Amino acid sequence: MYRYINKIMVLSLFLLFFITHTFAYEDDSEVLDLTGEEWLATSTSYEKEPQILSKVALAYDRTYKKILYEKNMYEKVPNASTTKILTAIVAYENSTLEEIVVVSRRAAAIGGSRIGLISGDKISMQDLLKGLLLSSGNDAAIAIAEHVGGSVENFCDMMNEKAKTLGATSTHFTSPHGLDNEEHYTTANDLLIFTEYLLNIDYLAKLVDLKEAAIKMGERTKNIRSTNEMHSIYEEVNGVKTGFTNKAGRCLVTSIKRNNRELIIIVLGADTKKQRTLETIQLINYGINNFEEVDLYEKMKKQFPVFVEKSKDKRYEILISGEKMTLLKKGDAGKVRYEYDLVNRFVAPIEKGENLGKISIFLEKELLNIVNLENDCRIERKRVDEYLEEIIKNKLKYIEFAQ
C-alpha cells in the first residue's frame, strides 16, 4: 500500500516539475475579449497619466525620438523571449538566409515554446528566423546559436558584445531564448535600443510584421502564427515580440504606425496576458491621443536686422523660413517660450555660415531646441574706391542741398 502511494507521489511530483518547467515558458492561450467598456477604459485623457501595474513600462515615439511615458525603464529585470530580438539581430548579421542548419539533440530537446524541430532536421536560417520571431521557438533559438556561434555559450558572448556595441550597457544574456537565469537580464531602455535596431533592418522588420508564415523542417512543412496578440487588435501593428516565464511574467514589445507616427511600447512583468495587452493598448492610446505635433517656429520671431560696419550696404536681414516640428503633450504648446541671444552689429568682412547668435526654445525649464542664426552669404568689406564713391555722392548731395 505504501509502495503504491509512494509511486503516486513520485509520479505527481514528476508531472508537477514537467508542467512547471515545460509550459511555464509558453505564451498562454487565454482568449482576450477587448470590446465594450474594458476597451474604452484604456483611452486615457491627457490630464491623467496611464495606470500601469506591470513592473516596467515604456512608451516611445520613434518618429520624434521622445519618451512619452516610463516606469522603471532603467531597472534590470528578466525579459523572457523578448531576448530573441537580439538573437535575431546577431544571427542575421553573422549568417546568410540561405544557410542550412542541422538541428542538434540539444536544440530538439529544449523545453518551452517550440516550432517542433527534430534532431537531424535540416532547416534554412530564413525559416529559423521566422520560427524564432513569430512562434518564439526556443528550439529555433538554440539551433541558430549553435550554428552561428559554434556553441550556445559563444553565441551568448556575441550577443553581449553586440549589446555593448549598440550602447545597451545594462544587459547580460546567458541564453538565446530567455529562459529564467539569475544572470539573464536587461532593461526597457536596452530593449528599446534592440527594437529600434531590428526595425532598421528591412528583412527582420518585415518578419515581425507577419501574422503567419510557412516554414520547412526537413521534409515537413508547417504553418506557424505570430504569438503577438496585438496583430489582431490593431491593423497598424508591425511587431515586435512577446515573452513569458514564471520569473519575468508576461512581456510584450509592440511597434505601431498611426497618424504618420510610430510608437514602440514595452511592457515587462505583467501578471497576466490580459494585463500586458490592456496596458499596451492604454499606452498606445495615451501616446497617440494625448500628444500633438507642434511647429516650434510658428510663434518665434523670424526676421532679424543685422548692421555691418565697413560693408557696402550696412543693413542686412536674416530670415528664418520653414518649420520645426516637435511632439508636445496637449495643452503644453502655450507654455513654449523663446530666449534670443543675438548680436546685431558686426564689422565686415563676415564669412558665409558665421554664427550671428542663437534662439533657445524652452518648454518651461526643458530645452527643446536651439536655432543658430548663420550668415547665408559672405559680406565683403567695402573697397577704397567704394569709400571714395560714397564720399563724392555725399558731397554732391550737400552741394545740391546748399544751392
C-alpha positions as CSV (number, residue, x, y, z in Angstrom):
1,M,0.0,0.0,0.0
2,Y,2.7,2.5,1.0
3,R,4.8,1.5,-2.1
4,Y,1.7,2.3,-4.2
5,I,1.2,5.7,-2.5
6,N,5.0,6.5,-2.9
7,K,4.7,5.7,-6.7
8,I,1.8,8.1,-7.0
9,M,3.7,10.8,-5.1
10,V,6.7,10.4,-7.3
11,L,4.6,10.5,-10.4
12,S,2.8,13.6,-9.2
13,L,6.0,15.4,-8.4
14,F,7.4,14.5,-11.8
15,L,4.2,15.8,-13.5
16,L,4.4,19.0,-11.5
17,F,8.0,19.5,-12.4
18,F,7.3,18.8,-16.1
19,I,4.4,21.2,-16.3
20,T,6.2,23.9,-14.4
21,H,9.4,23.7,-16.5
22,T,7.8,22.9,-19.8
23,F,4.7,25.1,-20.1
24,A,5.8,28.0,-17.9
25,Y,7.7,29.3,-20.9
26,E,4.8,29.2,-23.4
27,D,2.7,32.2,-24.2
28,D,-0.7,31.4,-22.6
29,S,-3.6,30.8,-24.9
30,E,-6.1,33.0,-23.0
31,V,-8.7,34.4,-25.3
32,L,-8.8,38.2,-25.0
33,D,-12.2,40.0,-25.2
34,L,-11.2,43.6,-25.7
35,T,-14.5,45.1,-26.7
36,G,-17.0,47.3,-24.9
37,E,-16.3,49.1,-21.6
38,E,-13.0,47.4,-21.0
39,W,-11.6,48.6,-24.3
40,L,-12.9,52.2,-23.8
41,A,-11.4,52.3,-20.3
42,T,-8.0,52.1,-21.9
43,S,-8.4,55.5,-23.5
44,T,-6.7,57.9,-21.1
45,S,-7.3,61.6,-21.3
46,Y,-4.2,63.8,-21.3
47,E,-4.9,65.2,-17.9
48,K,-4.1,61.7,-16.4
49,E,-1.1,59.5,-16.5
50,P,-1.6,55.9,-17.6
51,Q,-2.4,53.5,-14.7
52,I,0.3,50.8,-15.2
53,L,0.5,47.8,-12.8
54,S,3.2,45.9,-14.7
55,K,6.7,46.2,-13.2
56,V,8.2,48.0,-16.1
57,A,6.7,50.0,-19.0
58,L,7.8,52.4,-21.7
59,A,6.1,54.4,-24.4
60,Y,8.4,55.9,-27.0
61,D,7.7,57.9,-30.1
62,R,10.1,56.7,-32.7
63,T,9.2,59.4,-35.1
64,Y,10.2,62.2,-32.7
65,K,12.7,60.3,-30.6
66,K,10.7,61.2,-27.5
67,I,9.8,59.2,-24.4
68,L,6.1,59.7,-23.7
69,Y,5.8,57.5,-20.5
70,E,8.2,55.4,-18.5
71,K,8.0,53.2,-15.4
72,N,11.3,51.7,-14.1
73,M,12.8,51.9,-17.6
74,Y,16.4,51.5,-16.3
75,E,15.7,48.7,-13.8
76,K,17.4,45.4,-14.6
77,V,14.7,42.7,-15.0
78,P,14.3,39.2,-16.6
79,N,12.8,39.6,-20.0
80,A,11.9,36.1,-21.3
81,S,11.6,35.7,-25.0
82,T,12.0,39.4,-25.9
83,T,15.6,38.2,-25.7
84,K,15.0,36.9,-29.2
85,I,15.1,40.4,-30.7
86,L,18.8,40.5,-30.1
87,T,19.2,36.8,-31.1
88,A,17.7,37.6,-34.5
89,I,20.0,40.6,-34.9
90,V,23.1,38.7,-34.2
91,A,22.0,35.8,-36.4
92,Y,21.1,38.0,-39.3
93,E,24.4,39.9,-39.2
94,N,26.6,36.8,-38.9
95,S,25.0,34.4,-41.4
96,T,23.1,34.3,-44.7
97,L,19.4,33.4,-45.1
98,E,20.2,30.6,-47.4
99,E,22.5,28.7,-45.0
100,I,21.2,25.2,-44.0
101,V,21.3,24.4,-40.3
102,V,21.4,20.8,-39.0
103,V,19.4,20.6,-35.7
104,S,21.3,19.1,-32.7
105,R,19.8,17.0,-29.9
106,R,20.2,19.9,-27.6
107,A,18.1,22.1,-29.8
108,A,15.5,19.4,-30.3
109,A,15.2,18.7,-26.5
110,I,14.8,22.3,-25.2
111,G,11.5,22.9,-23.4
112,G,9.1,25.8,-23.6
113,S,7.7,27.3,-26.8
114,R,8.8,25.3,-29.8
115,I,8.4,25.1,-33.6
116,G,8.8,21.3,-33.4
117,L,12.4,20.7,-34.6
118,I,13.7,17.1,-34.5
119,S,17.3,16.1,-34.1
120,G,18.9,15.8,-37.5
121,D,16.4,18.2,-39.2
122,K,17.8,20.4,-41.9
123,I,16.3,23.9,-42.0
124,S,17.3,27.2,-43.6
125,M,18.4,30.2,-41.5
126,Q,15.5,32.1,-43.1
127,D,12.9,29.6,-41.7
128,L,14.7,29.5,-38.3
129,L,14.3,33.3,-38.0
130,K,10.6,33.0,-38.8
131,G,10.2,30.3,-36.2
132,L,12.2,32.5,-33.7
133,L,10.4,35.7,-34.2
134,L,6.8,34.5,-35.0
135,S,6.4,31.4,-32.9
136,S,9.0,32.2,-30.3
137,G,10.7,28.9,-30.8
138,N,13.3,28.0,-28.2
139,D,14.4,25.1,-30.3
140,A,15.0,27.6,-33.2
141,A,17.0,29.8,-30.8
142,I,19.3,27.0,-29.8
143,A,19.7,25.8,-33.4
144,I,20.6,29.4,-34.5
145,A,23.1,29.8,-31.6
146,E,24.9,26.6,-32.2
147,H,25.2,27.2,-36.0
148,V,26.2,30.9,-35.8
149,G,28.3,30.8,-32.7
150,G,29.7,27.3,-32.8
151,S,28.1,26.8,-29.4
152,V,25.3,28.4,-27.3
153,E,27.9,29.9,-25.0
154,N,29.9,31.5,-27.8
155,F,26.7,32.9,-29.3
156,C,25.8,34.5,-26.0
157,D,29.2,36.2,-25.9
158,M,28.4,37.5,-29.3
159,M,25.0,38.8,-28.1
160,N,26.5,40.6,-25.1
161,E,29.2,42.1,-27.2
162,K,26.6,43.4,-29.7
163,A,24.6,44.8,-26.9
164,K,27.6,46.8,-25.7
165,T,28.3,48.0,-29.2
166,L,24.8,49.3,-29.5
167,G,25.1,51.2,-26.2
168,A,22.9,48.8,-24.2
169,T,25.1,48.7,-21.1
170,S,22.6,47.2,-18.6
171,T,22.1,43.9,-20.5
172,H,23.6,40.4,-19.8
173,F,22.2,37.4,-21.6
174,T,23.0,33.8,-20.8
175,S,20.9,32.2,-23.5
176,P,19.4,33.0,-26.9
177,H,15.9,32.2,-25.8
178,G,15.5,34.0,-22.4
179,L,14.5,31.1,-20.1
180,D,15.0,32.1,-16.4
181,N,18.5,32.6,-15.2
182,E,19.8,34.9,-12.4
183,E,22.4,36.3,-14.7
184,H,20.0,36.9,-17.6
185,Y,18.5,40.4,-17.6
186,T,18.0,43.7,-19.5
187,T,16.1,47.0,-19.1
188,A,13.3,48.6,-21.0
189,N,15.8,51.2,-22.2
190,D,18.1,48.5,-23.7
191,L,15.2,46.6,-25.2
192,L,14.2,49.8,-26.9
193,I,17.7,50.1,-28.4
194,F,17.5,46.5,-29.7
195,T,14.0,47.1,-31.1
196,E,14.9,50.2,-33.0
197,Y,17.9,48.5,-34.4
198,L,15.9,45.5,-35.6
199,L,13.3,47.7,-37.2
200,N,16.0,49.4,-39.1
201,I,16.9,46.0,-40.7
202,D,14.4,45.7,-43.5
203,Y,14.2,41.9,-43.6
204,L,13.7,41.5,-39.9
205,A,11.2,44.4,-39.8
206,K,9.1,42.5,-42.4
207,L,9.3,39.3,-40.4
208,V,8.0,40.7,-37.1
209,D,5.2,42.3,-39.2
210,L,3.9,38.9,-40.3
211,K,0.9,37.3,-38.7
212,E,1.7,33.9,-40.1
213,A,4.2,32.1,-42.4
214,A,5.1,28.6,-43.7
215,I,8.4,27.0,-42.8
216,K,10.1,23.8,-43.9
217,M,11.8,21.5,-41.4
218,G,13.4,18.6,-43.2
219,E,10.7,17.2,-45.4
220,R,7.9,18.6,-43.3
221,T,6.1,21.9,-43.9
222,K,4.4,23.7,-41.1
223,N,2.3,26.8,-40.9
224,I,3.2,29.0,-37.9
225,R,1.4,32.0,-36.4
226,S,2.7,35.0,-34.5
227,T,2.3,34.9,-30.8
228,N,1.8,38.7,-30.8
229,E,-1.8,39.3,-29.9
230,M,-1.6,43.0,-30.9
231,H,-1.7,42.0,-34.6
232,S,-5.3,41.0,-34.1
233,I,-6.2,44.2,-32.3
234,Y,-4.6,47.0,-34.4
235,E,-4.2,46.7,-38.1
236,E,-1.3,49.2,-37.9
237,V,0.8,47.0,-35.5
238,N,4.1,45.9,-37.2
239,G,5.8,43.9,-34.5
240,V,7.6,43.0,-32.4
241,K,7.9,40.3,-29.7
242,T,6.2,38.5,-26.9
243,G,7.6,36.7,-23.9
244,F,6.7,34.8,-20.8
245,T,8.4,32.9,-18.0
246,N,7.4,32.5,-14.3
247,K,10.1,34.9,-13.2
248,A,9.8,37.5,-16.0
249,G,6.0,37.5,-16.1
250,R,4.2,38.4,-19.3
251,C,6.3,40.7,-21.5
252,L,5.4,42.4,-24.8
253,V,7.3,44.7,-27.1
254,T,5.0,46.4,-29.7
255,S,5.5,48.7,-32.6
256,I,2.6,50.5,-34.2
257,K,2.4,53.1,-37.0
258,R,-0.5,55.5,-36.9
259,N,-1.2,59.1,-37.9
260,N,2.3,59.4,-39.6
261,R,3.9,58.5,-36.3
262,E,5.5,55.3,-35.0
263,L,5.3,54.2,-31.4
264,I,7.3,51.5,-29.5
265,I,5.6,50.2,-26.4
266,I,7.3,47.9,-23.9
267,V,5.5,46.2,-21.0
268,L,7.5,43.8,-18.8
269,G,6.5,41.9,-15.7
270,A,2.7,41.8,-16.2
271,D,0.8,39.3,-14.1
272,T,-1.4,38.0,-16.9
273,K,-1.5,38.1,-20.7
274,K,-4.7,40.2,-20.4
275,Q,-2.9,42.8,-18.3
276,R,0.0,43.1,-20.6
277,T,-2.4,43.5,-23.6
278,L,-4.6,46.1,-21.9
279,E,-1.7,48.1,-20.6
280,T,-0.1,48.1,-24.1
281,I,-3.4,49.3,-25.5
282,Q,-3.6,52.0,-22.8
283,L,-0.1,53.2,-23.6
284,I,-0.8,53.2,-27.4
285,N,-3.9,55.3,-26.9
286,Y,-2.1,57.6,-24.5
287,G,0.7,58.2,-26.9
288,I,-1.4,58.7,-29.9
289,N,-4.3,60.7,-28.5
290,N,-2.7,62.9,-25.9
291,F,0.3,64.3,-27.7
292,E,0.3,66.7,-30.7
293,E,2.7,67.8,-33.3
294,V,3.7,71.5,-32.8
295,D,5.7,73.8,-35.1
296,L,8.2,75.5,-32.8
297,Y,8.9,78.2,-35.4
298,E,5.3,79.3,-35.6
299,K,5.3,81.8,-32.8
300,M,9.0,82.6,-33.0
301,K,10.4,85.8,-34.3
302,K,11.8,85.1,-37.8
303,Q,13.2,88.3,-39.1
304,F,16.3,90.0,-37.7
305,P,18.2,93.1,-38.9
306,V,22.0,93.0,-38.8
307,F,24.1,96.1,-39.1
308,V,27.6,95.5,-40.6
309,E,30.1,98.4,-40.3
310,K,32.6,98.9,-43.2
311,S,30.4,97.0,-45.6
312,K,28.7,98.3,-48.7
313,D,25.0,98.0,-47.7
314,K,25.5,98.2,-43.9
315,R,22.0,96.9,-43.1
316,Y,21.1,93.2,-43.8
317,E,18.2,91.0,-42.9
318,I,18.3,87.4,-41.6
319,L,15.2,85.5,-42.4
320,I,14.2,82.1,-40.9
321,S,11.8,80.0,-43.0
322,G,10.3,76.5,-42.9
323,E,9.1,74.7,-39.8
324,K,10.5,72.8,-36.9
325,M,8.0,70.1,-35.8
326,T,8.2,68.5,-32.3
327,L,5.8,66.5,-30.2
328,L,4.3,68.0,-27.1
329,K,1.6,66.9,-24.6
330,K,-1.7,68.5,-25.5
331,G,-2.0,71.8,-23.6
332,D,1.7,72.5,-23.5
333,A,2.1,74.4,-26.7
334,G,1.2,77.6,-24.9
335,K,4.0,77.1,-22.4
336,V,6.7,77.3,-25.0
337,R,9.0,80.3,-24.6
338,Y,11.9,81.8,-26.6
339,E,15.2,83.3,-25.4
340,Y,17.0,85.4,-28.0
341,D,20.8,85.8,-27.7
342,L,21.7,87.9,-30.8
343,V,24.4,90.3,-31.9
344,N,23.0,92.8,-34.4
345,R,26.2,94.8,-35.1
346,F,29.3,93.4,-36.8
347,V,32.3,94.6,-38.7
348,A,32.9,93.4,-42.3
349,P,34.1,91.1,-43.6
350,I,31.7,88.3,-42.4
351,E,32.2,84.8,-43.8
352,K,29.3,82.7,-45.0
353,G,28.0,80.4,-42.3
354,E,29.4,82.6,-39.5
355,N,27.2,82.4,-36.3
356,L,25.4,85.6,-35.6
357,G,23.5,84.4,-32.5
358,K,21.0,81.8,-31.3
359,I,17.5,81.3,-30.2
360,S,16.9,78.9,-27.3
361,I,13.4,77.3,-27.2
362,F,12.1,76.1,-23.9
363,L,9.1,74.2,-22.5
364,E,9.1,75.8,-19.1
365,K,12.7,74.8,-18.0
366,E,13.2,72.0,-20.5
367,L,15.3,72.9,-23.5
368,L,13.5,71.8,-26.7
369,N,15.7,73.2,-29.4
370,I,18.4,75.7,-30.3
371,V,18.2,77.7,-33.5
372,N,21.6,79.0,-34.6
373,L,21.5,82.1,-36.8
374,E,24.1,82.0,-39.5
375,N,25.1,84.4,-42.3
376,D,23.9,82.9,-45.6
377,C,26.5,84.7,-47.8
378,R,29.9,86.4,-47.4
379,I,29.6,90.1,-46.7
380,E,32.6,91.8,-48.2
381,R,34.5,94.7,-46.6
382,K,34.0,98.0,-48.6
383,R,36.8,98.7,-51.0
384,V,38.7,102.0,-51.1
385,D,37.1,103.1,-54.4
386,E,33.6,102.4,-52.9
387,Y,34.5,104.7,-50.0
388,L,35.6,107.4,-52.4
389,E,32.4,107.0,-54.5
390,E,30.3,107.3,-51.3
391,I,32.2,110.5,-50.3
392,I,31.7,112.0,-53.7
393,K,28.0,111.2,-53.7
394,N,27.5,112.7,-50.2
395,K,29.5,115.8,-51.3
396,L,27.2,116.3,-54.4
397,K,24.1,115.9,-52.2
398,Y,25.4,118.5,-49.9
399,I,26.1,120.9,-52.7
400,E,22.6,120.4,-54.2
401,F,21.1,121.0,-50.8
402,A,23.2,124.1,-50.3
403,Q,22.0,125.6,-53.6
